[in-house]
Amino acid sequence: MVTIRTKMIFTSLAMFVLAGGAAGAGIWGSTTLTNNVDTVARTAEILRNHMQADMMHDALRADVLSALMARSAQGEISTADVSSDLKEHVESFRKAIDDNKALVTDPEIQAVLKNLDTPLRGYIDNASAIVAQAASNPDQALLSLPAFQQQFSILETAMEKAGDSISSLSDGVKLNSDRLAVLIDTILKTVLAATAVSALVLLFVSRKTIIQPIRFLAGDMQKLVGGNTALSITGINRTDEIGEMATAVEVFRQAAITNKRLEAEAIAARERNEADRIRVTREAEAAARVMLHEATSSLAGGLRKLAAGDLSFHLSDAFAPDFEALRHDLNTAVHQLDQTLTTVAQAAGSIDTGTREISISSDDLSKRTEQQAASLEETAAALDQITINVANASKRADEARAIAIQANASATQSGIVVASAVDAMQRIEESSGQISSIIGVIDEIAFQTNLLALNAGVEAARAGEAGKGFAVVAQEVRELAQRSARAAKEIKELIRNSTTEVESGVKLVRETGGSLKVIGDYIITINQHMDAIATSSREQSVGLAEVNTAVNQMDQVTQRNAAMVEETSAASASLATESHRLHELISQFTLGRPAATKHDKTRRVA
């Protein structure tokens, strides 16, 4: 028997496997791309190192030419500076080649880089020898220049071969990266498509085998609740949990059928019992009518005496057992009414005396209440004026608080302006640095122009008479380059001074910003105090308003009390009149014992 639980476990495992496959494909693709990115980064670094080596290759020749020009540069080129630059360029040249040897893993490229060792060593040795001779024996150094140029060409050829190999390596890495990206994209799309299709299939199967049968079973249960017990329960032949639920619903259906049968039997029994009850009731009613006639005759006589005001009668003839309590209750009621009216007659005199005393007290209370109402009215007027004054003070405090908030906003805006000024000066400082860098580039161009002019002079000297005109032009170019270098140095000095002034301005503006921040903090403190004052004023205003309301309520209550006192006086007079009428009404009854006279009652009260 395949249960729903087993189906759900299988579905969950299938989804887990699909998700794991998609995740595994994604992890593999990510790892592969990461490794490929590392390879691309290493190849880019190899290219960068080779470019640096090419630059140092040219820089060493420039150092040699600068050393040869030092004698004719009239002190503007120092052989010591040239030696220092040569040493730095040699170290950078060797470091670039050594770094590439460490980064390259391809055996062919490693062999090409290894072949650079001999020409590189010869090139560096020749350059170092010429620079060293230029300081002590310039003529001998100049004679060594052709051999140096030959060594330069040999190394240049080897460098070009290494550059071609490195470029081929870079192209291969790029092609491999493109292919790998396409492969990973295809794999991921395929895995995701397979996962989506599998999920849809599992969803369809779950809906067909689980959800849809449960919906049908729920519909059968609703029909069963509606009273349809003739239906056939869906899924009752299944062997899983849905089959068990269908079996339980079938039990409910059978129970509903049994309940209907029992209800029909109960209705028939109730109808039989009702017929017996009606027959017995009719017999009892006939006997009761006879006993009722006997009892009502005696009661009618007693009620006629009661209507005539005679409270001294007593029903002595016994009634039927069912109505004996009624006779006893009537006798008791007449006796209690006799006692009550006697007591009422006695109390009427006391009420008459009390009403007169209440009338006198009410008049006195009315006068005092009117005086109290006048005092409360004056107090309410004074509290109204105090409330108005406190409200005005609260309004002034709110206005002062609003002014403090505006001052704080102005200080904050000033701080923003100062910060903007600081940023602007910093941008000016950065622009000065960029200009300085540009001037440095111009200086370097002048230096390279000077070197080119020197090379041109050397080539003109080789040409003999035919190169004299070219030598003159080269000399002019050298002088122009030297003037450009001097102008660049002057501009650098001006920029350095401007940078110092800008830094001073930034410092002053920052100090101004600090002062404005302190002022803003003070304004915030003042604003907090004004806020506390305004809050206190509002609380006082609310408190006085509540007191004023209470006093007004007391005034209204006092006025209502005065009105009630007047009403009480009028009610007392009316009560005296009504008590006299009550005495006259009671005198119409024949009581078991005589009531006290009005004169006796008044005397007893006195």
N, C-alpha and C positions, 0 to 999 in steps of 0.2 A: 504493500500500500504506500503510494507516494503521497505524503501529507503536504499541506500548505507550508509547514515549517521547512520541510525538505526542499520544496520548490524555492522558497525565499532564500534559503542558505545557498542553493545552487545559483540563483540569480545574483546574490551578493558576491559569491566567489567569481562568477563570470565577469561582473563589473570590476571587481578588484583586479582580475587578471588583465582586463582591457586597460584599466587605468595604469597598472604597473607597466604594461607594454608601452603605453604612450609616454609615461614618465621615463622609462629606460631609454626610449628613442631620443627623448629630449635631452637627457643627461649625456648620452653618447654624443649627440650633435654638439652640445655645449662644450664638452671636454675636447672634442676634436677641433672645434673652432678656436678654443683657447690655445691649444698647442700650435695650431696654424698661425694664430696671431703672434705667438712668441717667435715663431720662425720668421714671420714678416718683419717684426720689430728688430730681430737680430740681423736680418739682411739689410734693413734700412740703416742700422748702426754701422754695418760694414761699408756701405756706400758712403756714409758720412765720414768715416775714418779715411777712406781712400781719397775723398775730395780734400780733406784736411792735408793728407800727404802730398797731393798735387800742389796745393797752395804753398806748403813748406818747400817743395821742390823749386818753385819759382822764387820763394823768399830767400833761399840760400844764394841763388844767383844774384838777387838784388843786393844782398849783404856784401858779396864779393865786389860788385860794381861800386857800391858806396865806399868800400875801403879804398878802391883805386882812385875815386874822386876826392878823397879826403885831402890830398895834397893841393889840389886846385880849387877847393871850396872855400879858401880863405878863412878857415877856422869854424865854418858853420857845420861841418861834419867831423865828429870825433871818432878816431879809430877805436877808442875804448868802448864807445856806445855801439859801434858796429860789431865789435867782438862779443859784447853782451847779447846783442840781438841775434848774432849767429849761434851762440850757445843755446839760447832759448828756442830758436827755430829748429836746431838739430834735435834737441830733446823732444819737441813736439812731433817732428818728422818720424823719429824712431818709435815714439809711443804710438802713433797712428798705425804704423806697420805692425808693431808687436800686438796691439789690440786686435787687429784683423786676423793675425795668425791664431790668436786664442779663440776668436769667434767662429772662424771658418772650419767646417767639418768635412767639406768636399776634398778628397785627396788631390785632385788635379789643381784646384785653386791653391791648396796648401803648397804644392810644388812650385806654382808660379810665384807665390809670395816668397818662398824660400830662395828662388833665383834672384830676388831683388837684393839679397844680402851683399853680394860682391860688388855690383855697381854702386849700391848705396854707400858702402864703406869707402870705395874709391872717390865717389863724388864728395862725401863729407870731408875726407882727408885733404883733397885738393882745395876745397873751399877754405878749410881751416888754415892750410899752408899759405894760400894767397893773402888771406886777411892778416896773418901774422907777419908776412914779408912786407905788406903795404905800410906797416908802421916803421920798419927799419930800412927796407930797400924797395921803394916803390917801383923802380925800373925793372928789377928782377921779377917782381910780382906781376907787372904788366906783361912780361914775356911769357909767364905761365898761363896767361888767359886763354890762348888757343887750346891748350891741353884740357883746361877746365871746361871749355865749351864742348869739346869732344866727349868728355865724361858726362856732361849735362845731357847731350843727345842720346848717349847709350842708356842712361837711367830713364830718360823720357820714353824711349822705346819699350823698355821693360815695364814702366808704369802703365803705358797704354795697353800692353798685353794683359797686365793684371786687371786694369779697369774693364777691358772687354770681358774677361772671365767673370768678374763680379757682376757686370751688367747682365750677362747670360744667366747667372745664378738668380738675380733679382727677377728677371723675366720668367724663369721657371717657377719660382716661388709664387709669383702673381698668378700664373696660369693654373698652378695646382690649387691655389686658394679659390679661384673662380670655379673650378670643377668640383671642389669639395663643397662649396656653398650650394651649388646646384644639386649635388647628391643628397646633402642633408635636408634641403628643402623638399625634395621629392619623397624621401623616406618619411619625414614628419607629416607631410600631407597625406601619404598613403596610410600611415598609422592612425591619424585622426579620422580619416574617412572610414576605415575599418571599425574604429571604436564607435563612431556615430551610427553606422549601419547595425552593428551588433546591439547597441543600446536600444535602437528602435525595434529590433526583432524581439529582444527580451521584454520590452514594454508591451508589445502586441501580444506575446504569449501570456504574460501576466494578466493582462486585461481579459483575454479570452478564457483563461482557466480559473481565475480567482475573482476579479472584480465583477465581471458580468454575471456569474452565478450568484454572487452575494446580492447584487441588485435585484435579480429575479426573486430570490428568497425574501428580501425585504418587501417586495411588492406583494408576495403571498401573505406575509405577516400583516401588512396593512389591510388587505382584503379580509383576513381572518378577524382582525379587530373590528372591521365594519360589519361583521355578522355573517359573512359568507363562509359557511362550514362545509359546503359541497365541493370546494376546489381541490385540485390535486397538487400536493406540495412538490415544488421543483427541487431536484437534486437528492431526493430521498434514497436513491439507489447508489449514490456515491459512497466511497469508502474513506474519504478524508474528513477534515474538520467540517467542511461544508455539508457533507452527508450527516454528520452528527448533529449539526444545527438544524438540518431539515427534519431529522428524526424527532428532535425536541419540539419543533413547530407542529409536527404531526400529533404529538402527545397533547399539545395545547388544543389542537382542533378536535380531537376525541373528547377532551375534557369539556370543550364548549358545547359539543353535541349532548353530552350527559347533563350539563347544567340546564340546557333548554328543556330536556325531558323532565328533570326534577322541578323546574319552575312551573311547567304545565300541571304536574300532579299537585303542587302546592296551591295553585290557583283554584283547582277543583275542591280541595279540602276547605279553603277559605270560604268558598261559596256555600258549602253545606253548613259550616259553622254559623255563617251569617243568617241563614234561614231559621235555625234553631234559636238564635239570639232574638230575632224579631218576634217570634211566637211568645217566648217567655216575657219579653218586654211588654207586649200588648196585655197579657194577663196581669202583670204587675201594675200597669197603668190603670186598669179598671178598678182594682182594689184601692189604689191610691186616690182615685177620684172620690170614692165614697168617704174615705177618711178625711180628705181635704175639705169636702163639703161640711162635715161636722165641725172641723176646726175653724173654718172661715166664718161660720155663723157666729161662734163665740167671739172670735177676734173682731168681727164687724161691730158687735155690741160694745166691746171695749174701746174700739177706735172712735165710735160715735161719742162716747163719754169724754175721750181725750180731746176730740174736736171741740166739745162744749167747754173745755177748760177745766174739767173735773179730773184732778190728779190724785184723788183719794180712793178711787175704785181699785178692786183686786179680783182677777179671774180665779175662782176657786174650783170650778168643774174641770175634771181631768180630761185630756185629749188622748187620741190614739198615741201609741208609743212613738211613732215617727214624728208626731207634731207636739209631743209633750215638751220638748225643748223650746219650741216656739212660744208656747204659753208661758213657760218659765222666763224666757227672755223678755217677753212683753211686760210681765209683771215687774221684772228687774229694771227694765228701761223706764217704766212709769215711775217707779220708786226713786231711781237715780235722777230723773227729770224733776221730780218734786223737790228733792234735796238740792239739786243744782239751781233751780229757780229761786228757792229760799235763800241760798248763798248769794245769788246774783242780786236779789233785792237788798240784802244786807250790804253788799259791796257797792251798790249804786250810790248809797249815801256817802260812803267813804270816797268814792270817785268824785262826787260833787265838791266835797271839801278840798280834796287834793287838787282839783282843777283850778280852784280859786287861788290856792297858794302858788301853783305853777304859773298862773297868769301874772301874779305880782313879780315872781322871780324872773320871768321872761322879759318884762318891761325893764327891770334893772339890767339884765344881761344885754338887752338891745342897746341901751345907752353906752355901756362899757365897750361893746363891740364896735359901735360907730367911732368912739374915740381911738380905739386900736387901729381901725381901718385908716383914719386920717394920718396917724403916725407912720404906718407902713407906706402910705402913698408918698409922704415926704422923703422917707428913706429910699424908696425906689427912684425918686427923681434925682437924689444925690448920687446914687450908684450909677444911674444913666450917664451923668456928667463925668464921673470917674472913668467909666468904661470908654467914653469918647476920648478922654485925655490919653488913656493907655493905648488905645488904637492908633491915635496920632503918633505917639512915641514909637510904636512898632512900625508904622509906615516910614517914619524918618530913619529908623535903623535899617529897614530894607533898602531905602534909597542909598544910604551910606554903604551898605554891603554891595549894591549894584555898582557904585562908583569904584569900590575897591576891586571888584571883579574886572571892570574895564581897565583899571590901572595894571592889574596882573596880566591881562591879555596884551596890553601895550608892551609891558616888559618882556613878555614871552616873544612877541613879534620882533622886538629889538634884538633879543637873543638869537632869533632865527636869522635876522639880517646880518648880525655879527658872524654867525656860523657860515652864512653864504659868502661873506667877505673873506673869511679864513679859507673856505674852499676855493674861492677865486684866486687868492694869493698862492695857494698850493698849486693850482693849475698853472699860474704864471711861473712858479718855480720849476714845475715839471717841463713847461715849454722851454724855459731857459736851459734845462738839462738837455732837452732834445736839440736845441740850437747848438749847444756845446758839442753834442755828438756829431751834428752835421758839420760843424767847423773842423772837428777832428777828421771827418771823412775828407773834407777839402784839404786839410793839412796832409793827409795820407796821399791824396791825389797829386798834390804839389811834389811830395817826396818821390812818388812813382814817376812823375813827369821829369823830375831832376835826373832820376836813374835812366829814363829813356833818352834824355838829352846826352847823358854821359855815354850810353851805348852808341848813340848817333855820332858823338865825337870820336869814339874809338873806331867806328866803321869808316868815318871820314878820313881819319889818319891813315887807315889801311889803303884808302883809295888814292892817296897822294894828292897831286895837283888837281885832279878832277873832283875831289871832295872838299876843297877849301871853302867853296861857297856854302856847302852843306854844313861845314864845321862852324861857320859864322852864325848860321841860323840856329844850330844846336846850342851855341853859346848864348844867344838871345833867349832861347827857350829856357835854358838853365837859370838865367837871371830872372826871367819872369816867374819861374817856379819858386825861386828863393824869395822874391818879393811877396808872392802869394803866401808862402809859409810864414813870413814875418807878419803880414796882415792877419793871418789866422791866429797867430799868437796874441796879437793885440786885441782881437775880438774876444778871444778866450778870457783875457784879463778883464775886459769890460763886462763880460757875462758873469765872471766870478764876483765882481763888485756888485752887480745887480742882484745876484743871488743872496749876497750878504744883506743888502738893503731889504729885499723881500722877506728874508727870515726875520729881520728886526720888525718889519711891519706886521708879520704874522704874530709875533710875540705880543706886540702892543694890542692888536685886535683881540687876541685870546684873553689878555688881561681885562680889556673892556668887556668881553663876554662874561668873564668871571664876576666882575662888578655888577653887571646887569642881572646875573643869576642870584647874587646876594640880595639885590634890591627886590627881585621877584620873590625870594623866600620871605623877606620882611612883609611884602604886600600880602602874601598868602597867610602869614601869621595874623596880620591886621584883619584880613577877610574872615579868618576863623573866629577872632574875637567878635567882629561885627555879627557874624552868623549866630554866635552864642547869645549876644545881646538881643538880636532879633527874635531868636527862639524863646528867650526868657520873656520878652515883651508879648509875644503871641500867647505864651502860656498864661501870663498875667491877664491878658485880654480875655482869653477863654475862661479863666477862673472867675473874673469879675462878671463876665456874661452869665456864667452859671449861677453866681450869687444873685445877680440882678434878676435872673429868671426865677430863682427860688423866692426872692422877696416879692416879685410880681405875683407868683403863685400864692404866697401867704396873703397878699393883699386881696387877691380874688377869693381865696378861701374865707378870709375874714368878712368880706362883703357878702359871700354866700351864707356865712354863719349868721350875719345880721338879718339877712332875708329869712333864714330858717327860724330865727328867734321870733320875728314878726309872725311868721306862719304858725309857730308854736303857740303864741299868744292867741291868735285867732282860733287855732285848733282847741285850746283850753276852753275858750268861751263856748265853742260849738259842742265840746265834750260835756260841759255842764248842762247844756240844753238837752243833749241826747240822754244823759243820765236821768234827767227829770222825766223824759218821755219813757225811758225804760222802767222806771218805778211805776208809772201809770199803767204800762202794759202788763207788768207782773201782777198788779192788783186785780186784774181781770181773772186770774187763775184762782181755783179753790185748792189751797195747799194743805198738806197734812198737818202743819203747824203754822201759826200766824207769823208773818215777817215783821221785823222791827220797824217802827215808824221812822220817818225822816228826822223828827225831832230827837228821838233817842239816839239815832246813829250820829247825828251831828254832835250831840252831847258827849258820846263816847269818844269820838275823834278828838274833840276839844280836850 
